[in-house]
């Protein structure tokens, strides 16, 4: 009979493992925590690097004043809209193409699949891409955020592999009942492949939310600026924004609370939190699907 009692060596290994992983968790989480507590702390202390472990001089002035910066609210709306619309389209396209590439009756199935996968390894470069976007009238156009990333080969491969693990009997039963391709896909396949759909949704939403290069290359209209691009601008112009935000506050209020007047550091950190917070909220919603989806979608067996 095997004893379940841990030896001294096992306990030492367990303790060391907890210590090591706790250290790495701290290293990963502390930068976010540091930025967060500094947005609530006295700005003069934050500017001097005095806030390290907990907020000092708690206040909400940073968030109130930063939200008054021209264009920030509109940039937030554009980011949310592109994330929702872009993620939905990417997920539908990836799931549907992944399903269709498992159909042996699809004309030239292997050819189309190889052509899609080939784009994972080869691309024309930024200049031909920009010329293509301009010729398609996708510059200074909201759909320039959506259409270019609708077809993602990696997501299609994940969905295809997952669909291949679905019992064929389910589809055959639907065919016998007279269901067509679209009916089978939405009524039979999609409910079964929810884990990989959730996984792709996480990847796509994070990519859409964090993207700013497409704005940099395609957009000159401030009404279409995204939150990430706005953050990029604010980080580069934090000193001038400090003066802009402080100028919107009355002299009496600033005299009454010098610690709450905006600094370059407070601007950077507050906008960073506003940018990061929404996408962090996405993970708990899909987390229960994530591990199963990425494992089954990546390994055929």
N, C-alpha and C positions, 0 to 999 in steps of 0.2 A: 504493500500500500504506500502511495506517494504522500509524503508529509506536506501539508499546506503551510507549515510554519516557515516564515522567512528567516533566512540566515542573516548573520551580521553583514556579510558582503552584499546581500540583496538590499538590505536597508540602507547601506551606505550609497549604493548605486542609485536607489530611489531618491534619496535626499539630494545627491549631487545633480541628478537629472532635474528635479524640481528647481533647484537653485539656478542651474544654467538656463532653463527655459524661462524662469521668472525674470532673469536678467535680460534675456533677449526680448521678452514681452515689454519690459520697462523701456528698453532702448527704442522699441517701435512706437510705444504709446506716449512717451514723455513729450516729444516735440509737439504733438497735438494738444496735450494737456497744458504745456507751457504757453502756447499761443492762446488757448482758450482763457486761462486765468488772467493773462495780461490784458485781454479785452475788457475785463471787469475791474481792473485795478487802476489806481491813481496813475495818470499818464506820465507825470513827471518822474515817478519811481520806475515805471516801466521803461521809459526812455533811457534811464541810467542802468538798466539791467538788475534792479533790486528785487524784482518779483520772480521767485524761483519755484516755490513749493505750494503757495496758497495765495489767493487774492489779498491785496492790501488796498484799503480805501475803496471798498466796493461801490460801483456806480454803473448805470446803464447808458450814460451819456454818449459813449462811443457809437453804439448801435443807432441811437436816435439821430445823431448828427450825420453819420455815414449814409443813412437812408435818404438824407436830404440832397446828397450829391446828384447832380443832374445826370440822368441816363441810367442810373444803377437799377432802378425798379424795372425799367423797360428791358434792360439786359437780362434781368432775372426771368422775365416773362418769355423772352426769346429762347433762353437756355432750357426752360421747362418745356416749352412747346416743341423744340427740336428734339429733346430727349424723349418725350412721349411719342411723337409722330415717327421719329427716326427709329426708335426701338421697336415699335409695333410693326413697321414695314420690314425691318431687318429680320425680325423673328418669323413673320409670316413667310417671307421669301425663303429663308434658310430652311424652315420646316417643310415647306411645300416642295422645294427643289430636292431636299434630302429624301423626301418620300418618293418623288418621281424618279430619282436616280436608282431606286431599288426595283423599279418596274422593268422587268426584262422585255416587255413589249414596247418600251419606249424606243422610237426610231433613233438609231445611232447613239444609244445611251452611253456607251463607253467613251465615244468621241467627245460628246458634250461634257461629260464628267471630267475628262482629262483636260479639256480646254479651261474649265473653271478652276481646277486645281493648279494648272500651270501659272495662273495669275498670282498665286501665292509666292512664287519664286522670281517672277520677271515683271518689271513695270517699265514704262517709257521714261519716267522721271518727271520732275515738277513742271518744267517748261511745256512739254507736250500736253501734260495734264491740264495746265492752265489754259492753253490754247483751245483744248477740247471743251473745257467748261465755258470759255468765252463764246465759242461757236454755237454752243447749245443754249446760250443766253442764261447761264446759271451764275453769272457774276452779279453781285448786288441783287440776289434773288434768294428768298428763304429756302426754296427747294434745292439750292446748291448745297445745303447742309444735309439733305435727305437722300436724294437720288444717287449720288456717287458712292454711298456706302450701303446701299440697299442689298447688294449681292456681296456677301462675305464668304469666301471659300472655306475658311476654317470652321465657321459655324455650320456650313452646309455639310462638311465632312462629319462633324459631330452628330448632326441630326440624322444623316444617312446611316451611320453605324448604329445609332440607337434604334432607328426604325427596323433595321435588319434583325434586331433581337426580339421584335414583336412577333408573336405567333401568327403564321400565315392563315390559320383557321379563322381568325377574326375577320380578315379581309374577305376570305372566300365566302363566309356566311353572309356578309353584306352584299357581295356580288349576286349570290343566289336570291337574296331578297329584292334585287333589282336596283341597288344603289349605284350611282355613277361615281366617277373619280373624285369630284369635289365633295360629294356627300360622304364618301368613304373617308376622305381626308379629314374633314371637319367633325364628323360624328363618331368615327372609329379611331383614327390614328392620333389626332390631337389629344383626346382625353388620356390616351395611354402614354404618350411621350411628354407629359407635363414636366418631369424632372429635367429633361434636356432643354425644353422650351424655357423653363425658369433660368437655367444656367446661361443660355444664350441671351436671355433678357438682361441678366446681370452684366455680362460682358458688354453688350451693345449699349446699355444705358450709361455705364461708366465711361465708355469710349465717347459717346455723344456729349455727355456732360463735361468731360475734361478737355474736349477738343477746342483748340483755339487757332491752329495753323490755317485751317480752311477760311476762317474769318480774316486772318492776316493777309491771305493771298487773294481772296475772292471779293471781299466786302470793303467798300469805302463809305457806305451809308451808315451813319451812327445809329439809325433806327433798327438796324439788323445786327448790331454788335451783341455778342454773347457775354455772359457773366465772366467766363474764363478770360476772354480777350480784354474785358474791362479790368479784370484783376491784373492782367499783364501790363496794361497801361498805367494802372494806379500804382503798382509797385515801382515802375520807372519814373512816375511823376508824384511820388508821395509827398515830397517837400512842398510842391506848389499846391497840392490838394489840401495840405494842412492849412495853408493860408486861406484857401477857398472856404473850407468848412468853418474855420474860426471866424471868418468875416461874416458868416451868417448868424453868429451868436452875438447878442448885445454886449456892449462893453461892461455894463453893470453885472451881467451874469458871469462874465469871464473874471471880473475882479473878485466876485464872491467865491469863485471856485477855480482857482488857477490850476489845481491838480487835474481838473476835468477838461482843460483846453486840449484840443487835438494836436498830436505830434505825428511825425512821419511814421514812427513805429506803431502807434495806435491805429493809424489808417491802414497800414499793411496787414496787421494782425486781425483787425475787425473784418475787413473785406475777405480775408482768407477764410475765416470761420463761416461767414455767410455763404461763400462758394462751396466749402467742403460739407457743411451740415446736411443739405438735402440728399446728396448721394450716399452719405453714411446711413441715412434712414432707409435706403432701399435694401440693404443687405439683410436685416432681420426678417423682412417679408419673404425673401426667396431662399434664406439660408437652409431650410429643411430639405429643399430640393437639390441644393448645389452639389454636395458630395456625391450623391447617387447619380445625378445627371452627368457630371464630368467623368466619373469612372466608367459608367456603362457606355457613354457616348464615345469614349476614347479607346476602349478595349473591345475587340470583337471576340466573342466566345459563346 
